[in-house]
Amino acid sequence: MNNNILLYIGRFIILVFVQVFILNHVNFLGYLNPYIYIIFILLAPITIHKSLFLFLSFVLGLTIDIFGDSGGIHAAACLVIAYLRPIVLRSVFGLSYEFQTMKLNNARFGERLAYVILLVFTHHIVLFSLEIFNLSHILLIGKKTLFTSLFSIVVVMLILVLFRRKDS
């Protein structure tokens, strides 16, 4: 079996485990917990088949939903960012993405940060809009999205820097 496939399977399992058993029980300031499981979507290879990627993203979100009894909101949010990921990659990385020569580890810090910010904010706005599902609570949706996104972005960027692969 290919080493990369084992890496992605291991990443999937570890991220789900950490999210479900550790981070879902962190309630910083009463309601903030980072959602790091989306690192799986962020770090997926750019050459992955789109249908497979959407399916894996759905399974990732559904797994979090099953453990968290959240009714499919994580699956929907993961599908949205998986679907929008090529557009975000094209916007942030430009020609490097178009010619499929870019690697996230080799990208400049500002580009990586912009990529993470766009996908995390998108994920969180979808997640909290579906969780609250009431436009009369638009300020609550905005507050939760903003602060949880900032917290998640900091944690995701720390993880990406600390666990950066040296060989790619």
DSSP file (Angstrom, degrees, kcal/mol; ACC not computed):
  #  RESIDUE AA STRUCTURE BP1 BP2  ACC     N-H-->O    O-->H-N    N-H-->O    O-->H-N    TCO  KAPPA ALPHA  PHI   PSI    X-CA   Y-CA   Z-CA
    1    1 A M              0   0    0      0, 0.0     2,-0.0     0, 0.0     5,-0.0   0.000 360.0 360.0 360.0 144.0    0.0    0.0    0.0
    2    2 A N     >  -     0   0    0      1,-0.1     4,-1.7     2,-0.0     3,-0.2  -0.344 360.0-132.3 -65.5 139.1    1.2    3.5   -0.8
    3    3 A N  H  > S+     0   0    0      1,-0.2     4,-2.1     2,-0.2    -1,-0.1   0.857 106.3  56.4 -60.3 -36.8    2.8    5.4    2.1
    4    4 A N  H  > S+     0   0    0      2,-0.2     4,-2.4     1,-0.2    -1,-0.2   0.885 104.0  52.3 -64.9 -38.4    0.7    8.5    1.2
    5    5 A I  H  > S+     0   0    0      1,-0.2     4,-2.4     2,-0.2    -1,-0.2   0.919 110.2  48.5 -63.4 -42.5   -2.6    6.6    1.6
    6    6 A L  H  X S+     0   0    0     -4,-1.7     4,-2.6     1,-0.2    -1,-0.2   0.885 109.7  53.3 -63.4 -38.0   -1.5    5.4    5.0
    7    7 A L  H  X S+     0   0    0     -4,-2.1     4,-2.6     2,-0.2    -2,-0.2   0.924 110.8  45.8 -61.2 -45.4   -0.6    8.9    5.9
    8    8 A Y  H  X S+     0   0    0     -4,-2.4     4,-2.3     2,-0.2    -2,-0.2   0.877 113.1  49.2 -69.3 -37.8   -4.0   10.2    4.9
    9    9 A I  H  X S+     0   0    0     -4,-2.4     4,-2.4     2,-0.2    -2,-0.2   0.934 113.8  46.8 -64.5 -45.5   -5.8    7.3    6.7
   10   10 A G  H  X S+     0   0    0     -4,-2.6     4,-2.7     1,-0.2     5,-0.2   0.904 111.8  50.6 -62.6 -41.8   -3.7    8.0    9.8
   11   11 A R  H  X S+     0   0    0     -4,-2.6     4,-2.6     2,-0.2     5,-0.3   0.915 110.4  50.5 -61.3 -43.8   -4.4   11.7    9.6
   12   12 A F  H  X S+     0   0    0     -4,-2.3     4,-2.2     2,-0.2     5,-0.2   0.946 114.0  43.6 -58.3 -51.2   -8.1   11.1    9.3
   13   13 A I  H  X S+     0   0    0     -4,-2.4     4,-2.6     1,-0.2    -2,-0.2   0.915 115.6  47.1 -64.8 -45.1   -8.2    8.8   12.4
   14   14 A I  H  X S+     0   0    0     -4,-2.7     4,-2.9     2,-0.2     5,-0.2   0.922 112.9  48.4 -65.2 -44.5   -6.0   11.0   14.5
   15   15 A L  H  X S+     0   0    0     -4,-2.6     4,-2.4    -5,-0.2    -1,-0.2   0.910 114.0  46.3 -64.2 -41.7   -7.9   14.3   13.7
   16   16 A V  H  X S+     0   0    0     -4,-2.2     4,-2.9    -5,-0.3     5,-0.3   0.934 113.9  49.3 -64.4 -45.1  -11.3   12.7   14.4
   17   17 A F  H  X S+     0   0    0     -4,-2.6     4,-2.6    -5,-0.2     5,-0.4   0.942 113.9  44.4 -59.9 -49.3  -10.0   11.1   17.6
   18   18 A V  H  X>S+     0   0    0     -4,-2.9     5,-2.5     1,-0.2     4,-1.5   0.907 116.6  47.2 -63.2 -42.1   -8.5   14.4   18.9
   19   19 A Q  H  <>S+     0   0    0     -4,-2.4     5,-2.0    -5,-0.2    -2,-0.2   0.945 119.0  38.1 -64.4 -48.1  -11.6   16.4   17.8
   20   20 A V  H  <5S+     0   0    0     -4,-2.9    -2,-0.2    -5,-0.2    -3,-0.2   0.920 126.1  32.1 -73.5 -45.5  -14.2   14.0   19.3
   21   21 A F  H  <5S+     0   0    0     -4,-2.6    -3,-0.2    -5,-0.3    -1,-0.2   0.650 134.8  15.0 -93.6 -15.3  -12.4   13.0   22.6
   22   22 A I  T ><5S+     0   0    0     -4,-1.5     3,-1.4    -5,-0.4    -3,-0.2   0.707 124.0  40.6-120.1 -62.2  -10.5   16.1   23.5
   23   23 A L  G > <S+     0   0    0     -5,-2.5     3,-1.3     1,-0.3    -4,-0.2   0.777 105.7  62.5 -72.2 -27.0  -11.4   19.3   21.7
   24   24 A N  G 3 <S+     0   0    0     -5,-2.0    -1,-0.3    -6,-0.3    -4,-0.1   0.661 104.7  51.8 -69.7 -12.2  -15.2   18.8   21.7
   25   25 A H  G <  S+     0   0    0     -3,-1.4     2,-0.6    -6,-0.2    -1,-0.2   0.374  88.0  96.5-102.6   2.1  -14.9   18.9   25.5
   26   26 A V    <   +     0   0    0     -3,-1.3     2,-0.3    -4,-0.2    -4,-0.0  -0.824  46.9 177.6 -90.6 124.3  -12.9   22.2   25.5
   27   27 A N    >   -     0   0    0     -2,-0.6     3,-1.9     6,-0.1     2,-0.2  -0.659  10.5-167.5-127.1  76.5  -15.2   25.2   26.1
   28   28 A F  B >> S-A   32   0A   0      4,-2.5     4,-2.3    -2,-0.3     3,-1.2  -0.475  78.8  -1.6 -66.3 128.2  -12.8   28.1   26.2
   29   29 A L  T 34 S-     0   0    0      1,-0.3    -1,-0.3    -2,-0.2     0, 0.0   0.737 131.7 -64.5  58.0  25.9  -14.7   31.1   27.5
   30   30 A G  T <4 S+     0   0    0     -3,-1.9    -1,-0.3     2,-0.2    -2,-0.2   0.058 131.8  26.9  94.9 -26.0  -17.8   29.0   27.8
   31   31 A Y  T <4 S+     0   0    0     -3,-1.2     2,-0.5     1,-0.0    -2,-0.2   0.452  86.2 105.2-148.8  -1.2  -18.5   28.2   24.1
   32   32 A L  B  <  +A   28   0A   0     -4,-2.3    -4,-2.5   115,-0.0    -2,-0.2  -0.768  30.5 158.6 -94.1 124.6  -15.3   28.2   22.0
   33   33 A N        -     0   0    0     -2,-0.5   119,-0.1    -6,-0.2     2,-0.1  -0.983  38.8-118.8-138.3 136.8  -13.7   25.0   20.9
   34   34 A P        -     0   0    0      0, 0.0     2,-0.8     0, 0.0     3,-0.1  -0.429  14.0-145.3 -72.9 143.1  -11.4   24.7   17.9
   35   35 A Y        +     0   0    0    113,-0.3     3,-0.5     1,-0.1   121,-0.1  -0.831  32.5 158.9-107.7  92.3  -12.4   22.6   15.0
   36   36 A I    >   +     0   0    0     -2,-0.8     3,-2.3     1,-0.2     4,-0.2   0.577  51.4  89.3 -91.9  -9.9   -9.1   21.1   13.8
   37   37 A Y  T >  S+     0   0    0      1,-0.3     3,-1.5     2,-0.2     4,-0.4   0.738  73.8  73.1 -61.6 -19.6  -10.6   18.1   12.0
   38   38 A I  T 3> S+     0   0    0     -3,-0.5     4,-2.5     1,-0.3     3,-0.4   0.565  71.7  86.2 -73.2  -4.9  -10.8   20.3    8.8
   39   39 A I  H <> S+     0   0    0     -3,-2.3     4,-2.6     1,-0.2    -1,-0.3   0.851  81.3  62.9 -57.9 -32.8   -7.0   20.0    8.6
   40   40 A F  H <4 S+     0   0    0     -3,-1.5     4,-0.3    -4,-0.2    -1,-0.2   0.911 107.5  40.8 -58.1 -42.5   -7.8   16.8    6.7
   41   41 A I  H >4 S+     0   0    0     -3,-0.4     3,-0.8    -4,-0.4    -2,-0.2   0.892 114.0  53.2 -72.5 -40.8   -9.6   18.8    4.0
   42   42 A L  H 3< S+     0   0    0     -4,-2.5    -2,-0.2     1,-0.2    -1,-0.2   0.878 114.8  40.4 -61.6 -38.9   -7.0   21.6    4.0
   43   43 A L  T 3< S+     0   0    0     -4,-2.6    -1,-0.2    -5,-0.2    -2,-0.2   0.358  82.4 125.6 -97.2   5.1   -4.1   19.2    3.5
   44   44 A A  S <  S-     0   0    0     -3,-0.8    -3,-0.0    -4,-0.3    -4,-0.0  -0.332  73.9 -95.1 -61.6 146.3   -5.7   16.9    0.9
   45   45 A P    >   -     0   0    0      0, 0.0     3,-1.3     0, 0.0    -1,-0.1  -0.323  24.2-132.1 -63.8 145.6   -3.6   16.5   -2.2
   46   46 A I  T 3  S+     0   0    0      1,-0.3    -2,-0.1    56,-0.2    54,-0.0   0.671 104.5  59.4 -73.9 -14.4   -4.6   18.9   -5.0
   47   47 A T  T 3  S+     0   0    0      2,-0.1    -1,-0.3    53,-0.1     3,-0.1   0.383  76.4 124.2 -93.6   4.2   -4.6   16.0   -7.5
   48   48 A I  S <  S-     0   0    0     -3,-1.3     2,-0.1     1,-0.1    -4,-0.0  -0.349  75.8 -97.6 -66.2 144.6   -7.2   14.0   -5.7
   49   49 A H     >  -     0   0    0      1,-0.1     4,-2.6     2,-0.0     5,-0.2  -0.429  30.9-131.4 -63.5 132.5  -10.3   13.0   -7.7
   50   50 A K  H  > S+     0   0    0      1,-0.2     4,-2.5     2,-0.2     5,-0.2   0.862 103.5  49.5 -59.9 -41.6  -13.1   15.5   -6.9
   51   51 A S  H  > S+     0   0    0      2,-0.2     4,-2.3     1,-0.2    -1,-0.2   0.914 113.0  47.3 -65.3 -42.5  -15.8   12.9   -6.3
   52   52 A L  H  > S+     0   0    0      2,-0.2     4,-2.9     1,-0.2    -2,-0.2   0.910 112.0  50.9 -63.8 -41.8  -13.6   10.9   -3.9
   53   53 A F  H  X S+     0   0    0     -4,-2.6     4,-2.4     2,-0.2    -2,-0.2   0.911 110.5  47.9 -63.8 -43.5  -12.6   14.1   -2.1
   54   54 A L  H  X S+     0   0    0     -4,-2.5     4,-2.3     2,-0.2    -1,-0.2   0.907 113.2  49.3 -63.1 -41.1  -16.2   15.2   -1.7
   55   55 A F  H  X S+     0   0    0     -4,-2.3     4,-2.6     2,-0.2    -2,-0.2   0.933 112.2  46.9 -63.2 -46.4  -17.1   11.7   -0.4
   56   56 A L  H  X S+     0   0    0     -4,-2.9     4,-2.4     1,-0.2    -2,-0.2   0.880 111.9  51.2 -64.5 -37.3  -14.2   11.7    2.1
   57   57 A S  H  X S+     0   0    0     -4,-2.4     4,-2.4    -5,-0.2    -1,-0.2   0.906 110.5  49.1 -65.2 -41.4  -15.1   15.2    3.3
   58   58 A F  H  X S+     0   0    0     -4,-2.3     4,-3.0     2,-0.2    -2,-0.2   0.925 111.3  49.2 -62.0 -45.1  -18.7   14.1    3.8
   59   59 A V  H  X S+     0   0    0     -4,-2.6     4,-2.5     2,-0.2    -2,-0.2   0.895 109.9  52.7 -62.5 -40.3  -17.5   11.0    5.7
   60   60 A L  H  X S+     0   0    0     -4,-2.4     4,-1.9     2,-0.2    -2,-0.2   0.961 113.7  41.6 -58.9 -52.6  -15.3   13.2    7.9
   61   61 A G  H  X S+     0   0    0     -4,-2.4     4,-2.4     1,-0.2    14,-0.5   0.893 113.9  52.5 -63.2 -40.5  -18.1   15.5    8.8
   62   62 A L  H  X S+     0   0    0     -4,-3.0     4,-2.7     2,-0.2    -1,-0.2   0.879 106.6  53.7 -64.2 -37.4  -20.5   12.7    9.3
   63   63 A T  H  X S+     0   0    0     -4,-2.5     4,-2.1     2,-0.2    -1,-0.2   0.925 110.4  46.1 -62.5 -44.3  -18.1   10.9   11.6
   64   64 A I  H  X S+     0   0    0     -4,-1.9     4,-2.1     1,-0.2    -2,-0.2   0.900 113.0  51.5 -63.7 -40.1  -17.9   14.1   13.7
   65   65 A D  H  X>S+     0   0    0     -4,-2.4     4,-1.4     2,-0.2     5,-1.3   0.894 107.8  51.5 -63.4 -41.0  -21.7   14.4   13.6
   66   66 A I  H  <5S+     0   0    0     -4,-2.7     3,-0.3     1,-0.2    -1,-0.2   0.933 114.8  41.6 -63.5 -45.7  -22.2   10.8   14.8
   67   67 A F  H  <5S+     0   0    0     -4,-2.1    -1,-0.2     1,-0.2    -2,-0.2   0.832 123.1  39.6 -70.8 -30.9  -19.9   11.2   17.7
   68   68 A G  H  <5S-     0   0    0     -4,-2.1    -1,-0.2    -5,-0.2    -2,-0.2   0.465  99.1-131.8 -98.3  -2.5  -21.3   14.7   18.6
   69   69 A D  T  <5 +     0   0    0     -4,-1.4    -3,-0.2    -3,-0.3    -4,-0.1   0.930  56.6 145.3  51.3  51.6  -25.0   14.0   17.8
   70   70 A S    > < -     0   0    0     -5,-1.3     3,-1.0    -6,-0.1    -4,-0.1   0.278  59.7-119.2-109.7  10.4  -25.2   17.1   15.7
   71   71 A G  T 3   -     0   0    0     -6,-0.4    -5,-0.1     1,-0.2    -9,-0.1   0.684  67.7 -53.6  70.0  22.2  -27.5   16.1   13.0
   72   72 A G  T 3> S+     0   0    0    -11,-0.2     4,-2.1   -10,-0.1    -1,-0.2   0.492  98.4 122.1  96.4   3.1  -25.4   16.5    9.9
   73   73 A I  H <> S+     0   0    0     -3,-1.0     4,-2.2     1,-0.2     5,-0.1   0.866  78.2  48.2 -70.4 -33.9  -24.2   20.1   10.3
   74   74 A H  H  > S+     0   0    0    -13,-0.2     4,-2.6     2,-0.2   -12,-0.2   0.890 110.4  52.2 -70.9 -38.6  -20.5   19.1   10.2
   75   75 A A  H  > S+     0   0    0    -14,-0.5     4,-2.2     2,-0.2    -2,-0.2   0.919 111.6  46.8 -62.3 -43.0  -21.1   17.0    7.2
   76   76 A A  H  X S+     0   0    0     -4,-2.1     4,-2.2     2,-0.2    -2,-0.2   0.925 113.1  48.2 -64.9 -44.6  -22.7   19.9    5.4
   77   77 A A  H  X S+     0   0    0     -4,-2.2     4,-2.1     1,-0.2    -2,-0.2   0.893 112.2  49.4 -64.4 -39.6  -20.0   22.3    6.4
   78   78 A C  H  X S+     0   0    0     -4,-2.6     4,-2.3     1,-0.2    -1,-0.2   0.896 110.0  51.1 -66.3 -39.9  -17.3   19.9    5.3
   79   79 A L  H  X S+     0   0    0     -4,-2.2     4,-2.3    -5,-0.2    -2,-0.2   0.898 108.7  52.3 -63.7 -39.9  -19.0   19.4    1.9
   80   80 A V  H  X S+     0   0    0     -4,-2.2     4,-2.2     1,-0.2    -2,-0.2   0.942 113.2  42.0 -62.9 -48.0  -19.2   23.1    1.3
   81   81 A I  H  X S+     0   0    0     -4,-2.1     4,-1.3     1,-0.2    -1,-0.2   0.848 113.3  53.3 -72.5 -30.0  -15.5   23.8    2.0
   82   82 A A  H  < S+     0   0    0     -4,-2.3    -1,-0.2    -5,-0.2    -2,-0.2   0.896 111.8  46.3 -66.5 -38.2  -14.5   20.7    0.0
   83   83 A Y  H  < S+     0   0    0     -4,-2.3     4,-0.3     1,-0.2    -2,-0.2   0.887 117.8  41.8 -69.4 -39.1  -16.5   21.9   -2.9
   84   84 A L  H >X S+     0   0    0     -4,-2.2     4,-2.2     1,-0.2     3,-0.5   0.602  89.6  93.0 -84.3 -11.8  -15.2   25.5   -2.7
   85   85 A R  H 3X S+     0   0    0     -4,-1.3     4,-3.0     1,-0.2     5,-0.2   0.870  82.1  51.8 -54.2 -45.6  -11.6   24.4   -2.0
   86   86 A P  H 3> S+     0   0    0      0, 0.0     4,-2.4     0, 0.0    -1,-0.2   0.887 110.7  49.6 -60.6 -35.8  -10.4   24.5   -5.7
   87   87 A I  H <> S+     0   0    0     -3,-0.5     4,-2.2    -4,-0.3    -2,-0.2   0.916 113.1  46.1 -66.8 -42.9  -11.8   28.0   -6.0
   88   88 A V  H  X S+     0   0    0     -4,-2.2     4,-2.7     2,-0.2     5,-0.3   0.917 112.5  50.7 -66.1 -43.2  -10.0   29.1   -2.9
   89   89 A L  H  X>S+     0   0    0     -4,-3.0     4,-2.8    -5,-0.2     5,-0.5   0.919 111.7  47.8 -59.6 -43.9   -6.8   27.4   -4.0
   90   90 A R  H  X5S+     0   0    0     -4,-2.4     4,-1.2    -5,-0.2    -1,-0.2   0.891 114.2  47.2 -64.6 -39.7   -7.0   29.2   -7.4
   91   91 A S  H  <5S+     0   0    0     -4,-2.2    -2,-0.2    -5,-0.2    -1,-0.2   0.905 121.2  34.8 -69.1 -41.4   -7.6   32.5   -5.7
   92   92 A V  H  <5S+     0   0    0     -4,-2.7    -2,-0.2    -5,-0.1    -3,-0.2   0.909 130.5  27.7 -82.6 -43.4   -4.8   32.3   -3.2
   93   93 A F  H ><5S-     0   0    0     -4,-2.8     3,-1.4    -5,-0.3     4,-0.2   0.597  82.9-177.2-101.9 -12.2   -2.1   30.4   -5.1
   94   94 A G  T >X< +     0   0    0     -4,-1.2     4,-1.9    -5,-0.5     3,-0.8  -0.253  67.5   7.4  59.7-127.4   -2.9   31.4   -8.7
   95   95 A L  H 3> S+     0   0    0      1,-0.3     4,-2.4     2,-0.2    -1,-0.3   0.781 123.5  64.8 -64.4 -29.4   -0.7   29.8  -11.3
   96   96 A S  H <4>S+     0   0    0     -3,-1.4     5,-2.5     1,-0.2     6,-1.2   0.902 109.2  40.6 -60.2 -39.1    1.0   27.5   -8.9
   97   97 A Y  H X45S+     0   0    0     -3,-0.8     3,-1.6    -4,-0.2    -2,-0.2   0.910 110.5  57.5 -73.4 -42.5   -2.3   25.8   -8.4
   98   98 A E  H 3<5S+     0   0    0     -4,-1.9    -2,-0.2     1,-0.3    -1,-0.2   0.879 114.1  38.4 -56.8 -39.9   -3.3   25.9  -12.0
   99   99 A F  T 3<5S-     0   0    0     -4,-2.4    -1,-0.3     0, 0.0    -2,-0.2   0.343 109.8-125.6 -93.3   6.8   -0.2   24.0  -13.0
  100  100 A Q  T < 5S+     0   0    0     -3,-1.6    -3,-0.2    -5,-0.1    -4,-0.1   0.846  76.0 121.0  52.6  41.4   -0.5   21.8   -9.9
  101  101 A T      < +     0   0    0     -5,-2.5     2,-0.2    -6,-0.2    -4,-0.2   0.472  43.0 102.3-106.3  -5.7    3.0   22.6   -8.8
  102  102 A M        -     0   0    0     -6,-1.2     2,-0.4    -7,-0.1   -56,-0.2  -0.510  46.9-169.4 -85.3 148.2    2.2   24.1   -5.4
  103  103 A K    >>  -     0   0    0     -2,-0.2     4,-0.9     1,-0.1     3,-0.8  -0.996  26.1-132.6-130.2 137.7    2.6   22.4   -2.1
  104  104 A L  G >4 S+     0   0    0     -2,-0.4     3,-0.6     1,-0.3     8,-0.1   0.862 106.9  54.7 -59.8 -37.3    1.1   23.9    1.0
  105  105 A N  G 34 S+     0   0    0      1,-0.2    -1,-0.3    63,-0.1     7,-0.0   0.813 110.3  46.5 -66.7 -28.8    4.4   23.4    3.0
  106  106 A N  G <4 S+     0   0    0     -3,-0.8    -1,-0.2    62,-0.2    -2,-0.2   0.550  92.3 103.1 -90.2  -7.9    6.4   25.3    0.3
  107  107 A A  S << S-     0   0    0     -4,-0.9   -14,-0.0    -3,-0.6    -3,-0.0  -0.332  83.6 -94.5 -73.5 155.9    3.9   28.2    0.1
  108  108 A R     >  -     0   0    0      1,-0.1     4,-2.4    -2,-0.0     5,-0.2  -0.319  34.8-112.8 -65.9 155.2    4.7   31.5    1.7
  109  109 A F  H  > S+     0   0    0      1,-0.2     4,-2.8     2,-0.2     5,-0.2   0.885 115.7  53.8 -59.0 -41.5    3.2   32.0    5.2
  110  110 A G  H  > S+     0   0    0      2,-0.2     4,-2.4     1,-0.2    -1,-0.2   0.883 109.4  47.8 -62.5 -39.4    0.8   34.7    4.0
  111  111 A E  H  > S+     0   0    0      2,-0.2     4,-2.4    -3,-0.2    -1,-0.2   0.923 112.8  48.3 -67.4 -44.0   -0.6   32.5    1.3
  112  112 A R  H  X S+     0   0    0     -4,-2.4     4,-2.6     1,-0.2    -2,-0.2   0.920 112.6  49.3 -60.6 -43.3   -1.1   29.6    3.8
  113  113 A L  H  X S+     0   0    0     -4,-2.8     4,-2.9     2,-0.2    -2,-0.2   0.915 110.8  49.1 -63.8 -43.9   -2.7   31.9    6.3
  114  114 A A  H  X S+     0   0    0     -4,-2.4     4,-2.4     2,-0.2    -1,-0.2   0.910 112.0  49.8 -61.8 -41.9   -5.1   33.3    3.6
  115  115 A Y  H  X S+     0   0    0     -4,-2.4     4,-2.0     2,-0.2     5,-0.2   0.932 113.9  44.4 -60.7 -48.8   -6.0   29.8    2.5
  116  116 A V  H  X S+     0   0    0     -4,-2.6     4,-2.8     1,-0.2     5,-0.3   0.923 113.0  51.4 -64.4 -44.9   -6.7   28.6    6.1
  117  117 A I  H  X S+     0   0    0     -4,-2.9     4,-2.6     1,-0.2     5,-0.3   0.933 110.4  48.2 -59.2 -48.1   -8.6   31.8    7.0
  118  118 A L  H  X S+     0   0    0     -4,-2.4     4,-1.9     1,-0.2    -1,-0.2   0.922 117.0  40.5 -62.0 -45.5  -10.9   31.5    3.9
  119  119 A L  H  X S+     0   0    0     -4,-2.0     4,-2.6    -5,-0.2    -1,-0.2   0.887 115.8  49.5 -74.1 -37.0  -11.8   27.9    4.4
  120  120 A V  H  X S+     0   0    0     -4,-2.8     4,-2.8    -5,-0.2     5,-0.2   0.941 112.9  46.8 -67.3 -45.8  -12.1   28.0    8.2
  121  121 A F  H  X S+     0   0    0     -4,-2.6     4,-2.5    -5,-0.3     5,-0.2   0.913 113.7  49.0 -61.8 -41.3  -14.4   31.1    8.1
  122  122 A T  H  X S+     0   0    0     -4,-1.9     4,-2.0    -5,-0.3     5,-0.2   0.943 112.5  48.0 -62.1 -47.2  -16.5   29.4    5.4
  123  123 A H  H  X S+     0   0    0     -4,-2.6     4,-2.7     1,-0.2    -2,-0.2   0.932 114.6  45.9 -57.1 -47.5  -16.7   26.2    7.4
  124  124 A H  H  X S+     0   0    0     -4,-2.8     4,-2.9     2,-0.2     5,-0.3   0.868 109.3  52.4 -70.7 -37.1  -17.7   28.0   10.5
  125  125 A I  H  X S+     0   0    0     -4,-2.5     4,-1.7    -5,-0.2    -1,-0.2   0.913 114.7  43.6 -66.0 -39.7  -20.3   30.3    9.0
  126  126 A V  H  X S+     0   0    0     -4,-2.0     4,-2.2    -5,-0.2     5,-0.2   0.937 115.1  50.1 -66.6 -46.0  -22.0   27.3    7.4
  127  127 A L  H  X S+     0   0    0     -4,-2.7     4,-2.1    -5,-0.2    -2,-0.2   0.936 116.2  38.9 -58.9 -50.7  -21.7   25.3   10.6
  128  128 A F  H  X S+     0   0    0     -4,-2.9     4,-2.4     2,-0.2     5,-0.4   0.806 112.4  56.5 -76.6 -28.0  -23.1   27.9   13.0
  129  129 A S  H  X S+     0   0    0     -4,-1.7     4,-2.2    -5,-0.3    -1,-0.2   0.911 113.7  41.1 -65.7 -40.7  -25.8   29.0   10.5
  130  130 A L  H  < S+     0   0    0     -4,-2.2    -2,-0.2     2,-0.2    -1,-0.2   0.845 114.3  52.9 -74.3 -33.4  -27.1   25.4   10.4
  131  131 A E  H  < S+     0   0    0     -4,-2.1    -2,-0.2    -5,-0.2    -3,-0.2   0.938 123.8  25.9 -66.9 -46.5  -26.6   24.9   14.1
  132  132 A I  H  < S-     0   0    0     -4,-2.4    -2,-0.2    -5,-0.1    -3,-0.2   0.893  82.5-176.8 -85.7 -43.5  -28.7   28.0   15.1
  133  133 A F     <  +     0   0    0     -4,-2.2     2,-0.3    -5,-0.4    -3,-0.1   0.838  43.8 106.8  50.0  46.8  -30.8   28.1   12.0
  134  134 A N    >   -     0   0    0     -5,-0.2     3,-1.9     1,-0.1     7,-0.2  -0.869  58.1-154.3-154.5 116.1  -32.6   31.3   12.9
  135  135 A L  G >  S+     0   0    0     -2,-0.3     3,-1.3     1,-0.3     4,-0.1   0.706  93.2  70.5 -67.4 -18.4  -32.0   34.7   11.3
  136  136 A S  G 3  S+     0   0    0      1,-0.3    -1,-0.3     2,-0.1     3,-0.2   0.659  97.8  53.3 -71.5 -11.9  -33.2   36.5   14.4
  137  137 A H  G <>  +     0   0    0     -3,-1.9     4,-2.3     1,-0.2    -1,-0.3  -0.096  69.1 128.0-108.6  33.3  -30.0   35.3   16.0
  138  138 A I  H <> S+     0   0    0     -3,-1.3     4,-2.5     1,-0.2    -1,-0.2   0.829  71.5  53.9 -60.9 -34.1  -27.7   36.6   13.3
  139  139 A L  H  > S+     0   0    0     -3,-0.2     4,-2.7     2,-0.2    -1,-0.2   0.894 108.2  49.2 -68.1 -38.7  -25.5   38.4   15.8
  140  140 A L  H  > S+     0   0    0     -3,-0.2     4,-2.8     2,-0.2     5,-0.3   0.914 111.3  49.8 -64.9 -42.4  -25.0   35.2   17.8
  141  141 A I  H  X S+     0   0    0     -4,-2.3     4,-2.6     1,-0.2    -2,-0.2   0.934 113.5  46.7 -60.2 -46.0  -24.1   33.4   14.5
  142  142 A G  H  X S+     0   0    0     -4,-2.5     4,-2.7     2,-0.2    -2,-0.2   0.906 113.2  48.1 -63.0 -43.1  -21.6   36.2   13.7
  143  143 A K  H  X S+     0   0    0     -4,-2.7     4,-2.5     2,-0.2     5,-0.4   0.941 114.7  44.5 -64.2 -48.1  -20.1   36.2   17.2
  144  144 A K  H  X S+     0   0    0     -4,-2.8     4,-2.1     1,-0.2     5,-0.4   0.907 115.3  49.2 -63.9 -40.6  -19.7   32.4   17.3
  145  145 A T  H  X S+     0   0    0     -4,-2.6     4,-2.1    -5,-0.3     5,-0.2   0.948 113.8  45.3 -63.2 -48.4  -18.3   32.4   13.8
  146  146 A L  H  X S+     0   0    0     -4,-2.7     4,-2.3    -5,-0.2    -2,-0.2   0.957 119.6  37.1 -61.6 -54.0  -15.8   35.2   14.4
  147  147 A F  H  X S+     0   0    0     -4,-2.5     4,-2.2     2,-0.2    -1,-0.2   0.888 119.1  46.8 -73.5 -38.6  -14.4   34.0   17.7
  148  148 A T  H  X S+     0   0    0     -4,-2.1     4,-2.9    -5,-0.4  -113,-0.3   0.882 112.9  51.8 -69.1 -35.6  -14.4   30.3   17.0
  149  149 A S  H  X S+     0   0    0     -4,-2.1     4,-3.2    -5,-0.4     5,-0.2   0.937 109.8  48.2 -64.2 -45.6  -12.8   30.9   13.6
  150  150 A L  H  X S+     0   0    0     -4,-2.3     4,-2.1    -5,-0.2    -2,-0.2   0.928 114.4  46.5 -59.7 -44.7  -10.1   33.0   15.2
  151  151 A F  H  X S+     0   0    0     -4,-2.2     4,-2.1     1,-0.2    -2,-0.2   0.924 115.2  46.4 -63.1 -45.0   -9.5   30.3   17.8
  152  152 A S  H  X S+     0   0    0     -4,-2.9     4,-3.2     2,-0.2     5,-0.2   0.898 110.3  53.1 -65.2 -41.1   -9.5   27.6   15.2
  153  153 A I  H  X S+     0   0    0     -4,-3.2     4,-2.7     2,-0.2     5,-0.2   0.919 109.7  48.4 -61.9 -44.0   -7.2   29.5   12.8
  154  154 A V  H  X S+     0   0    0     -4,-2.1     4,-2.2    -5,-0.2    -1,-0.2   0.939 115.7  43.6 -61.2 -47.3   -4.6   30.0   15.5
  155  155 A V  H  X S+     0   0    0     -4,-2.1     4,-2.5     2,-0.2    -2,-0.2   0.920 114.8  49.0 -66.5 -44.1   -4.7   26.3   16.5
  156  156 A V  H  X S+     0   0    0     -4,-3.2     4,-2.8     2,-0.2    -2,-0.2   0.924 112.0  48.5 -62.5 -44.7   -4.7   25.0   12.9
  157  157 A M  H  X S+     0   0    0     -4,-2.7     4,-2.2    -5,-0.2    -1,-0.2   0.901 110.9  51.2 -63.9 -39.7   -1.8   27.3   12.0
  158  158 A L  H  X S+     0   0    0     -4,-2.2     4,-2.9    -5,-0.2     5,-0.2   0.927 112.1  46.9 -60.6 -44.5    0.2   26.1   15.1
  159  159 A I  H  X S+     0   0    0     -4,-2.5     4,-2.6     1,-0.2    -2,-0.2   0.918 111.3  50.9 -64.3 -43.1   -0.5   22.5   14.1
  160  160 A L  H  < S+     0   0    0     -4,-2.8    -1,-0.2     1,-0.2    -2,-0.2   0.865 115.4  42.9 -63.6 -35.4    0.5   23.1   10.5
  161  161 A V  H >< S+     0   0    0     -4,-2.2     3,-0.9    -5,-0.2    -2,-0.2   0.914 117.5  44.8 -75.5 -43.8    3.8   24.8   11.6
  162  162 A L  H 3< S+     0   0    0     -4,-2.9    -2,-0.2     1,-0.2    -3,-0.2   0.862 120.7  37.8 -70.4 -36.3    4.6   22.2   14.3
  163  163 A F  T 3< S+     0   0    0     -4,-2.6    -1,-0.2    -5,-0.2     2,-0.2  -0.020  81.9 148.2-107.4  30.0    3.8   19.1   12.3
  164  164 A R    <   -     0   0    0     -3,-0.9     2,-0.4     1,-0.1    -3,-0.1  -0.445  50.1-121.9 -67.4 131.5    5.2   20.4    9.0
  165  165 A R        -     0   0    0     -2,-0.2     3,-0.5     1,-0.1    -1,-0.1  -0.623  16.6-158.8 -76.9 128.6    6.6   17.6    6.8
  166  166 A K  S    S+     0   0    0     -2,-0.4    -1,-0.1     1,-0.2    -2,-0.0   0.755  84.5  58.9 -79.4 -25.0   10.3   18.3    6.0
  167  167 A D              0   0    0      1,-0.2    -1,-0.2     0, 0.0    -2,-0.0   0.515 360.0 360.0 -87.7  -4.4   10.4   16.1    2.9
  168  168 A S              0   0    0     -3,-0.5   -62,-0.2   -63,-0.0    -1,-0.2   0.455 360.0 360.0-110.7 360.0    7.7   17.8    0.8
